[in-house]
Amino acid sequence: MAKRIIEVKDVVTRFGDRTVHDHISLHVDAGEIYGFLGPSGCGKSTLMREIILLEPLQEGMIRIFGEDICGLDHDEAQALRRRWGVLFQSNALFTSLSVAENVSVMLKEYTTLSARLIDEIVALKLDIVGLKQGDGLLYPSQISGGMKKKAALARALALDPELLFLDEPTSGLDPISAREFDALILKLRDMLQLSIVMVTHDLASIEGTLDRMAIIDERRIAAEGTLEEVREVDSPFIRTFFGGELT
């Protein structure tokens, strides 16, 4: 049996009198690329934020690397955060810092490495995501959307995470750049032996990148499994979402 990296059990999320998640359960195995899918407003990104400790868990249980995230003290939470990287939909780059400086932020905050070694690590991270060293001198306002995604990905990889979270990673990219980014994700998963969780609505990414997925609809998991398994589930949303276009 594959090692479970993430376990979500009976998670309930409410905002006021609105229930977003109603006893959601799923799991992510080591080495797989797992997707959160569903209609707008179904709570895909909220669930990811709960997992990465940016939103408090209201009810239920979440384990990451076997650790229950509830009840962690500050030091324990920080130690756990260092084991994953996050690429936010907005990229969340610091506009006042160069690309290289953005990538170095985590290294400066969480390590005691020398400036020279940090520079070497930054150069390596830029290279593995397909950016040139000269790109590191540019500022976010001076680079394309695709380069911003790569810069944010390099920053997410700065601390050599075991787990990577991607929130709508191909959002805003043209089709060619989006498929190139998908290929990069697959390459990095294999090269760095990562486990990856991705929020996406990109049908091409779903078909070509995800190993398994969970469909969130009407506050619950409508289906979980491979693409083939999910498409066999009798659900109005799933039929509408896929539309019979994937082969």
C-alpha positions in Angstrom: 0.0 0.0 0.0 1.3 3.5 -0.9 2.3 5.7 1.9 -0.3 8.4 2.7 1.1 11.9 2.8 -2.2 13.7 3.5 -5.4 12.3 5.2 -8.5 14.4 5.4 -11.4 13.0 7.4 -14.9 14.4 8.0 -13.8 18.0 7.5 -16.7 20.5 8.0 -16.2 24.2 7.1 -18.7 26.9 7.7 -18.7 30.6 7.0 -21.6 32.0 9.0 -24.7 30.0 8.2 -23.1 28.8 4.9 -21.6 25.3 4.9 -18.8 24.9 2.4 -17.6 21.4 3.3 -19.9 18.8 4.8 -17.8 15.9 6.2 -15.3 15.8 3.4 -12.8 12.9 3.4 -9.9 12.1 1.0 -6.3 11.0 1.0 -3.1 11.8 -1.0 -0.5 9.2 -1.5 3.3 9.7 -1.8 4.6 10.5 -5.2 1.3 11.3 -6.9 -0.2 14.4 -8.4 -3.6 14.8 -6.9 -6.2 17.4 -7.9 -9.0 19.3 -6.2 -11.7 19.9 -8.8 -15.2 21.4 -8.6 -17.4 24.3 -9.5 -16.4 27.9 -8.5 -17.1 28.5 -4.9 -17.1 24.8 -3.8 -14.2 25.3 -1.4 -11.3 23.8 -3.3 -8.8 26.6 -2.4 -10.3 26.8 1.1 -9.6 23.1 1.7 -6.0 23.6 0.5 -5.6 26.6 2.8 -6.9 24.5 5.7 -4.3 21.8 4.9 -1.4 24.3 4.7 -2.4 25.9 8.1 -3.6 29.2 6.6 -7.2 28.6 7.6 -8.2 27.1 11.0 -9.8 23.7 10.9 -13.3 23.9 12.3 -14.3 20.3 12.5 -12.8 17.0 11.4 -9.2 15.8 11.1 -6.3 16.5 8.8 -3.0 14.6 9.0 0.1 15.5 7.0 3.1 13.2 7.1 1.2 11.4 9.8 0.9 14.4 12.1 -2.5 15.7 13.2 -2.4 19.5 12.4 -4.8 20.3 15.2 -3.1 21.3 18.4 0.3 22.0 17.0 2.3 24.6 18.8 4.1 27.4 16.9 7.4 25.6 16.6 5.7 22.4 15.5 3.7 24.2 12.9 6.7 26.0 11.5 8.7 22.7 11.3 5.8 21.2 9.3 5.5 24.2 7.0 9.1 23.8 6.0 8.3 20.4 4.5 6.1 21.8 1.8 6.1 24.6 -0.8 3.2 26.6 -2.1 2.5 28.2 -5.5 -0.4 30.6 -5.0 -2.8 31.5 -7.9 -1.7 35.1 -7.8 2.0 34.1 -7.6 2.4 36.3 -4.5 5.8 37.7 -5.6 7.1 40.7 -3.8 7.1 43.4 -6.4 9.9 45.4 -4.7 12.3 42.4 -4.9 14.0 40.9 -7.9 13.2 37.4 -9.0 16.3 36.1 -7.4 15.6 38.0 -4.2 12.0 36.5 -4.2 13.4 33.0 -4.4 15.9 33.7 -1.6 13.3 34.9 0.9 12.6 31.5 2.4 16.2 30.6 2.6 17.0 33.8 4.5 14.1 33.4 6.8 14.4 29.7 7.7 18.1 28.9 7.4 21.5 30.2 8.6 23.2 29.6 5.3 25.8 32.0 4.0 24.9 34.6 1.4 27.2 32.8 -1.1 25.5 29.4 -0.6 22.0 31.0 -0.8 23.0 32.6 -4.1 24.1 29.2 -5.4 20.9 27.6 -4.3 18.8 30.4 -5.9 20.7 29.9 -9.2 20.0 26.1 -9.1 16.3 26.7 -8.4 16.0 29.1 -11.2 17.7 26.7 -13.6 15.4 23.7 -12.7 12.3 25.7 -13.5 13.7 26.9 -16.8 14.7 30.5 -16.0 18.0 31.9 -17.0 20.4 33.5 -14.4 19.8 36.9 -16.0 16.1 36.5 -15.3 16.9 36.6 -11.6 18.0 40.2 -11.9 14.6 41.3 -13.2 11.6 42.4 -11.2 8.1 40.9 -11.4 6.9 43.9 -13.4 9.5 43.2 -16.0 8.7 39.5 -16.8 5.8 37.6 -18.5 3.0 35.8 -16.8 4.7 32.5 -17.5 8.0 33.6 -16.0 6.2 34.9 -12.9 4.7 31.3 -12.5 8.2 29.8 -12.8 9.7 32.4 -10.4 7.0 31.6 -7.8 7.6 27.9 -8.4 11.3 28.3 -7.8 10.5 30.1 -4.5 8.2 27.2 -3.5 11.0 24.8 -4.1 13.7 26.8 -2.3 13.7 24.7 0.9 13.6 21.3 -1.0 10.1 20.4 0.0 8.7 16.9 0.0 5.2 18.2 -0.8 4.1 20.9 -3.2 0.8 22.7 -3.4 -0.3 24.5 -6.6 -3.4 26.7 -6.7 -4.6 27.1 -10.3 -1.0 26.9 -11.6 -2.0 27.4 -15.3 -4.5 30.2 -14.7 -3.8 33.2 -16.9 -1.4 31.3 -19.2 -1.9 30.8 -22.9 -2.5 27.2 -24.0 1.1 26.6 -25.1 2.6 28.0 -21.9 0.0 26.1 -19.8 1.0 22.8 -21.4 4.7 23.6 -20.9 4.0 24.3 -17.3 2.2 20.9 -17.0 5.3 19.2 -18.5 7.5 21.1 -16.0 5.4 19.9 -13.1 5.6 16.3 -14.2 9.4 16.6 -14.7 9.9 18.1 -11.2 7.7 15.4 -9.6 9.9 12.7 -11.0 13.2 14.6 -10.6 12.6 15.7 -7.0 10.4 12.8 -5.9 7.6 15.2 -4.9 4.1 14.6 -3.9 1.9 17.3 -5.4 -1.6 18.7 -4.7 -3.2 20.9 -7.3 -6.3 23.0 -7.4 -7.3 23.2 -11.1 -10.2 23.5 -13.6 -7.9 23.2 -16.6 -9.2 20.1 -18.5 -5.9 19.5 -20.3 -4.0 19.6 -17.0 -6.6 17.1 -15.5 -6.1 14.7 -18.4 -2.3 15.0 -18.8 -1.1 15.6 -15.3 -3.2 14.3 -12.5 -2.9 10.7 -11.2 -6.0 11.0 -9.0 -8.5 13.7 -8.1 -11.4 14.6 -5.8 -14.5 16.3 -7.2 -16.1 18.6 -4.7 -19.8 19.4 -5.4 -22.7 20.3 -3.2 -20.4 20.5 -0.1 -19.3 16.8 -0.4 -16.9 14.6 -2.4 -18.9 13.7 -5.5 -16.1 11.4 -6.7 -12.5 10.4 -6.0 -10.1 8.4 -8.1 -8.4 8.3 -11.5 -9.9 10.2 -14.4 -11.4 7.0 -15.7 -13.0 6.2 -12.3 -14.3 9.7 -11.8 -15.9 9.9 -15.2 -17.9 6.7 -14.5 -19.7 8.3 -11.5 -23.3 9.2 -12.2 -23.3 12.9 -11.3 -24.8 15.9 -13.2 -21.9 18.1 -12.3 -19.3 15.6 -13.5 -21.1 15.1 -16.8 -21.3 18.8 -17.3 -17.8 19.5 -16.2 -16.1 17.0 -18.5 -18.7 17.4 -21.3 -17.4 14.2 -23.0 -14.4 16.2 -24.4 -11.6 14.2 -22.7 -10.4 11.1 -24.4 
